[in-house]
Amino acid sequence: MSVADQLVLFLISLAANFFSALAGGGAGLIQLPALIFLGLPFSLALATHKVASVALGVGATLRYLKSNQLERWFALFILLMGMPGVMLGASVILQVPDREAEIALGVLTMGLGIYSWLSPSMGQVLAAKNRHRQGLITGGLVIFGIGVLNGSLTSGTGLFLTLWLIRWFGMDYKMAVAYTLILVGLFWNATGALTLGLIAEIHWAWIPALLIGSLLGGYLGSHMAIIKGNRLIKRSYEVVTLLVGIKLMIG
């Protein structure tokens, strides 16, 4: 690619991952369609996007570790429940026609944004709940399902985990986004990228520009989220969920 093309890739990745870090998901809304528009077939674009999106988690982790907000045992719990689902989803997506699933997911994703908008106090205050055995089992099974979606579909599945951590475990938006960006952005996406890399090709020539954009976007978006707090994150979440939902429905 020319220098101009690499610059375009960098700017696309920077914008996509900045808003993803601010809202807790949705980088694929911009980045994956852009890769397809620039000439990559779906399977190649998906695998390339997954590899690049790992840098979002790296950038977010570098910023959030400074605030030391995460409970290690709970982070490990999310990883153990979600990563098998990611591997399962990534291993079957290239063999399954997914248009109907994307439409259904689009409707559900829009529903998340509308639900958040209609619940003005949700996620504004941290009030941990459902940390007992039954609560963890139920919550973990849903996280496994979200992991399957993360491995198999292209956009917005981090948004599902963000809202689930708020609704079921009582986190505020800032805390939920921190878990999502670090665990989904770094570990889940790395698992999906590795799985896809074993069964599909990756367009390595485009990776450097995408990685730099993802890393910077993840860091800057996380920095903005930490500074501005729950209200801005909630509004960003609602906007991104609506846009992701529309994108998934129209294809």
The 8 nearest C-alpha neighbors of each residue, nearest first, counted from 0:
[[1, 4, 5, 2, 204, 205, 3, 6],
 [0, 2, 4, 3, 5, 6, 7, 205],
 [1, 3, 5, 4, 6, 0, 7, 8],
 [4, 2, 6, 1, 5, 7, 0, 8],
 [5, 3, 7, 1, 6, 2, 0, 8],
 [4, 6, 8, 2, 7, 3, 208, 9],
 [5, 7, 9, 3, 4, 8, 2, 10],
 [6, 8, 4, 10, 5, 9, 11, 3],
 [9, 7, 5, 11, 6, 10, 208, 209],
 [8, 10, 208, 212, 6, 12, 7, 209],
 [11, 9, 13, 7, 12, 8, 14, 6],
 [12, 10, 8, 14, 13, 9, 15, 7],
 [11, 13, 212, 15, 9, 10, 213, 209],
 [14, 12, 212, 216, 10, 16, 11, 213],
 [15, 13, 17, 11, 12, 16, 10, 18],
 [16, 14, 26, 12, 29, 17, 13, 18],
 [15, 17, 216, 19, 26, 213, 217, 18],
 [18, 16, 216, 220, 14, 20, 19, 217],
 [19, 17, 21, 20, 16, 15, 22, 220],
 [18, 20, 24, 16, 26, 25, 22, 21],
 [21, 19, 220, 17, 217, 23, 221, 18],
 [20, 22, 220, 18, 19, 224, 23, 221],
 [21, 23, 236, 235, 19, 232, 20, 24],
 [24, 22, 176, 20, 19, 158, 21, 161],
 [25, 23, 19, 157, 158, 155, 22, 26],
 [24, 26, 155, 19, 27, 28, 154, 239],
 [27, 25, 15, 19, 16, 28, 24, 29],
 [26, 28, 154, 30, 31, 29, 25, 153],
 [29, 27, 26, 154, 25, 243, 30, 31],
 [30, 28, 27, 15, 32, 31, 26, 33],
 [29, 31, 27, 33, 32, 12, 28, 15],
 [30, 32, 27, 34, 33, 29, 48, 44],
 [33, 31, 35, 34, 30, 29, 36, 28],
 [34, 32, 36, 30, 31, 35, 37, 29],
 [35, 33, 37, 31, 36, 32, 44, 39],
 [34, 36, 39, 32, 38, 37, 33, 40],
 [37, 35, 33, 38, 34, 32, 39, 31],
 [38, 36, 34, 35, 33, 39, 32, 4],
 [37, 39, 35, 36, 40, 34, 44, 33],
 [38, 40, 35, 44, 34, 43, 37, 41],
 [41, 39, 43, 42, 44, 35, 38, 34],
 [42, 40, 44, 43, 45, 35, 39, 46],
 [43, 41, 45, 44, 40, 46, 199, 93],
 [42, 44, 46, 45, 40, 41, 200, 201],
 [45, 43, 41, 47, 39, 42, 46, 34],
 [46, 44, 48, 42, 47, 43, 41, 49],
 [45, 47, 49, 43, 48, 44, 201, 195],
 [48, 46, 201, 44, 50, 49, 45, 202],
 [47, 49, 45, 51, 46, 50, 44, 52],
 [50, 48, 192, 52, 46, 47, 51, 188],
 [49, 51, 192, 47, 48, 52, 53, 46],
 [52, 50, 210, 48, 53, 49, 209, 54],
 [51, 53, 49, 55, 54, 50, 48, 213],
 [52, 54, 185, 55, 56, 51, 184, 188],
 [53, 55, 214, 57, 52, 213, 56, 210],
 [56, 54, 217, 213, 214, 52, 58, 53],
 [55, 57, 184, 185, 181, 59, 54, 53],
 [56, 58, 54, 60, 55, 59, 185, 61],
 [59, 57, 218, 214, 217, 55, 61, 60],
 [58, 60, 218, 217, 56, 62, 61, 57],
 [59, 61, 57, 63, 62, 181, 58, 64],
 [60, 62, 58, 59, 64, 63, 57, 218],
 [63, 61, 59, 60, 64, 65, 218, 222],
 [64, 62, 60, 65, 66, 61, 59, 67],
 [65, 63, 67, 66, 62, 61, 60, 68],
 [64, 66, 63, 67, 62, 61, 68, 60],
 [65, 67, 64, 63, 68, 62, 69, 225],
 [68, 66, 64, 65, 69, 63, 70, 62],
 [69, 67, 66, 70, 174, 63, 64, 177],
 [68, 70, 67, 71, 74, 178, 177, 174],
 [71, 69, 73, 72, 74, 68, 67, 75],
 [70, 72, 74, 73, 69, 75, 76, 68],
 [73, 71, 75, 74, 70, 76, 69, 77],
 [72, 74, 76, 75, 70, 71, 77, 69],
 [73, 75, 71, 77, 76, 72, 70, 78],
 [76, 74, 78, 72, 73, 77, 79, 71],
 [75, 77, 73, 79, 74, 78, 72, 80],
 [78, 76, 74, 80, 75, 79, 81, 73],
 [79, 77, 75, 81, 76, 80, 82, 74],
 [80, 78, 76, 77, 81, 82, 75, 83],
 [81, 79, 143, 77, 78, 139, 82, 142],
 [80, 82, 143, 146, 78, 84, 142, 79],
 [81, 83, 85, 84, 78, 187, 79, 80],
 [84, 82, 86, 85, 81, 87, 80, 143],
 [85, 83, 147, 146, 87, 143, 82, 81],
 [84, 86, 150, 146, 147, 82, 88, 83],
 [87, 85, 83, 89, 84, 88, 90, 191],
 [86, 88, 84, 90, 85, 89, 147, 83],
 [89, 87, 151, 147, 150, 85, 90, 86],
 [88, 90, 150, 151, 86, 92, 91, 87],
 [91, 89, 87, 88, 86, 92, 194, 195],
 [90, 92, 94, 89, 88, 93, 95, 87],
 [93, 91, 151, 95, 94, 89, 90, 88],
 [92, 94, 91, 95, 42, 90, 89, 96],
 [93, 95, 92, 91, 96, 90, 97, 89],
 [94, 96, 92, 93, 97, 91, 151, 98],
 [97, 95, 98, 94, 92, 99, 93, 100],
 [96, 98, 100, 99, 95, 101, 92, 152],
 [99, 97, 101, 100, 96, 102, 250, 248],
 [100, 98, 102, 101, 97, 103, 96, 104],
 [99, 101, 97, 103, 98, 102, 104, 96],
 [100, 102, 104, 98, 99, 247, 103, 105],
 [103, 101, 248, 105, 99, 104, 100, 247],
 [104, 102, 100, 106, 105, 101, 99, 107],
 [103, 105, 101, 107, 102, 106, 108, 100],
 [106, 104, 244, 247, 102, 108, 248, 103],
 [105, 107, 103, 109, 104, 108, 244, 110],
 [106, 108, 110, 104, 105, 109, 103, 111],
 [109, 107, 244, 105, 111, 110, 106, 240],
 [110, 108, 241, 244, 112, 106, 111, 107],
 [109, 111, 107, 113, 108, 112, 114, 106],
 [112, 110, 114, 108, 109, 113, 115, 107],
 [113, 111, 237, 115, 240, 109, 114, 110],
 [112, 114, 116, 110, 115, 111, 117, 109],
 [115, 113, 111, 117, 112, 116, 110, 118],
 [114, 116, 118, 112, 113, 117, 111, 237],
 [115, 117, 113, 118, 114, 119, 112, 237],
 [116, 118, 114, 115, 119, 113, 112, 120],
 [119, 117, 115, 116, 121, 120, 114, 113],
 [120, 118, 121, 117, 116, 115, 123, 122],
 [119, 121, 118, 123, 122, 124, 115, 117],
 [122, 120, 118, 123, 119, 115, 124, 171],
 [123, 121, 171, 172, 124, 165, 170, 120],
 [122, 124, 171, 121, 229, 120, 172, 125],
 [125, 123, 171, 122, 126, 170, 121, 120],
 [124, 126, 171, 170, 169, 127, 123, 122],
 [127, 125, 169, 170, 124, 128, 171, 168],
 [128, 126, 169, 168, 170, 125, 129, 130],
 [127, 129, 168, 169, 130, 126, 167, 131],
 [130, 128, 134, 131, 168, 135, 167, 127],
 [129, 131, 128, 134, 135, 132, 168, 127],
 [130, 132, 134, 129, 133, 135, 128, 136],
 [133, 131, 135, 134, 136, 130, 129, 137],
 [134, 132, 136, 135, 131, 137, 129, 130],
 [133, 135, 129, 131, 137, 132, 136, 130],
 [134, 136, 138, 132, 133, 137, 139, 130],
 [137, 135, 139, 133, 138, 134, 132, 140],
 [138, 136, 134, 140, 139, 135, 133, 141],
 [137, 139, 135, 141, 136, 140, 134, 142],
 [138, 140, 142, 136, 141, 137, 80, 135],
 [141, 139, 143, 137, 142, 138, 136, 144],
 [140, 142, 144, 138, 143, 139, 145, 137],
 [141, 143, 139, 145, 144, 140, 81, 146],
 [144, 142, 81, 146, 140, 84, 80, 141],
 [145, 143, 141, 147, 146, 142, 84, 140],
 [144, 146, 142, 148, 147, 143, 149, 141],
 [145, 147, 84, 85, 81, 149, 143, 144],
 [146, 148, 84, 88, 85, 144, 150, 145],
 [149, 147, 145, 151, 146, 150, 152, 88],
 [150, 148, 146, 156, 147, 151, 152, 85],
 [149, 151, 85, 89, 88, 147, 191, 148],
 [150, 152, 88, 89, 92, 148, 149, 147],
 [153, 151, 148, 149, 150, 154, 92, 101],
 [152, 154, 27, 151, 45, 155, 31, 149],
 [155, 153, 27, 28, 25, 156, 152, 243],
 [154, 156, 25, 158, 157, 24, 243, 27],
 [155, 157, 158, 159, 149, 154, 148, 145],
 [156, 158, 24, 160, 159, 155, 179, 23],
 [157, 159, 24, 161, 156, 155, 160, 23],
 [160, 158, 156, 157, 162, 161, 163, 145],
 [159, 161, 163, 157, 158, 162, 164, 179],
 [162, 160, 158, 175, 164, 159, 163, 176],
 [161, 163, 165, 159, 164, 160, 166, 158],
 [162, 164, 160, 166, 165, 161, 167, 159],
 [165, 163, 168, 161, 162, 167, 166, 175],
 [166, 164, 170, 169, 162, 163, 168, 122],
 [165, 167, 163, 164, 169, 162, 168, 170],
 [168, 166, 163, 164, 169, 165, 129, 138],
 [167, 169, 128, 164, 129, 127, 165, 170],
 [170, 168, 127, 165, 126, 128, 166, 167],
 [171, 169, 165, 125, 175, 168, 164, 174],
 [170, 172, 122, 125, 124, 123, 174, 173],
 [171, 173, 122, 175, 229, 174, 176, 232],
 [174, 172, 176, 229, 175, 171, 177, 228],
 [173, 175, 177, 176, 171, 172, 170, 178],
 [176, 174, 172, 161, 178, 177, 173, 164],
 [175, 177, 23, 179, 173, 178, 174, 161],
 [178, 176, 174, 175, 180, 179, 181, 173],
 [179, 177, 175, 181, 176, 180, 182, 174],
 [180, 178, 176, 183, 182, 177, 181, 161],
 [181, 179, 184, 177, 56, 183, 178, 182],
 [180, 182, 56, 184, 185, 60, 178, 179],
 [181, 183, 186, 179, 185, 184, 178, 180],
 [184, 182, 187, 179, 180, 185, 186, 181],
 [185, 183, 56, 180, 181, 188, 53, 182],
 [184, 186, 56, 53, 181, 182, 183, 188],
 [185, 187, 189, 182, 188, 183, 190, 184],
 [188, 186, 183, 190, 189, 82, 185, 182],
 [187, 189, 191, 190, 186, 184, 53, 185],
 [188, 190, 192, 186, 191, 187, 53, 185],
 [191, 189, 187, 193, 188, 192, 194, 186],
 [192, 190, 188, 194, 150, 189, 193, 89],
 [191, 193, 189, 49, 50, 195, 190, 194],
 [192, 194, 196, 190, 191, 195, 189, 197],
 [195, 193, 191, 197, 196, 192, 190, 89],
 [196, 194, 192, 198, 197, 199, 193, 46],
 [195, 197, 193, 199, 194, 198, 192, 200],
 [196, 198, 195, 194, 199, 193, 200, 192],
 [197, 199, 195, 196, 194, 200, 90, 93],
 [200, 198, 196, 195, 197, 43, 201, 42],
 [199, 201, 43, 196, 202, 46, 198, 42],
 [202, 200, 47, 46, 203, 43, 196, 199],
 [203, 201, 204, 47, 205, 200, 43, 206],
 [202, 204, 206, 205, 201, 47, 207, 200],
 [205, 203, 202, 206, 207, 0, 208, 201],
 [204, 206, 203, 207, 202, 208, 209, 5],
 [205, 207, 203, 209, 204, 208, 210, 51],
 [208, 206, 210, 209, 205, 211, 204, 203],
 [209, 207, 9, 211, 210, 206, 5, 8],
 [208, 210, 206, 212, 207, 9, 12, 211],
 [209, 211, 51, 213, 207, 212, 208, 54],
 [212, 210, 214, 208, 213, 209, 215, 207],
 [211, 213, 13, 12, 9, 209, 215, 210],
 [214, 212, 55, 216, 210, 54, 16, 12],
 [213, 215, 58, 54, 55, 211, 217, 212],
 [216, 214, 218, 212, 217, 213, 219, 211],
 [215, 217, 17, 13, 16, 213, 219, 218],
 [218, 216, 55, 58, 59, 214, 20, 220],
 [217, 219, 58, 59, 215, 221, 216, 220],
 [218, 220, 222, 216, 221, 217, 215, 223],
 [221, 219, 17, 20, 21, 223, 217, 222],
 [222, 220, 224, 218, 20, 223, 219, 59],
 [223, 221, 219, 225, 220, 224, 218, 226],
 [222, 224, 220, 226, 221, 225, 227, 219],
 [225, 223, 221, 227, 21, 222, 226, 228],
 [226, 224, 222, 223, 228, 227, 221, 173],
 [225, 227, 223, 224, 228, 222, 221, 229],
 [226, 228, 224, 225, 223, 231, 229, 230],
 [229, 227, 225, 224, 226, 230, 231, 173],
 [228, 230, 232, 172, 173, 231, 123, 233],
 [229, 231, 233, 232, 228, 234, 123, 227],
 [232, 230, 234, 233, 229, 235, 228, 227],
 [231, 233, 235, 229, 230, 234, 22, 236],
 [234, 232, 236, 230, 231, 235, 229, 237],
 [233, 235, 237, 231, 236, 232, 238, 230],
 [236, 234, 22, 232, 238, 233, 237, 231],
 [237, 235, 22, 233, 239, 234, 238, 232],
 [236, 238, 112, 234, 240, 235, 239, 233],
 [239, 237, 235, 241, 236, 240, 242, 234],
 [238, 240, 242, 236, 241, 237, 243, 235],
 [241, 239, 243, 112, 237, 242, 109, 238],
 [240, 242, 109, 244, 238, 239, 243, 112],
 [243, 241, 239, 245, 244, 240, 246, 238],
 [244, 242, 246, 240, 245, 241, 28, 239],
 [243, 105, 245, 109, 108, 241, 247, 242],
 [244, 246, 242, 248, 243, 247, 241, 105],
 [247, 245, 243, 249, 244, 248, 250, 242],
 [246, 248, 105, 244, 250, 101, 245, 249],
 [249, 247, 102, 245, 105, 246, 250, 244],
 [248, 250, 246, 247, 245, 102, 105, 244],
 [249, 247, 248, 246, 98, 101, 102, 245]]
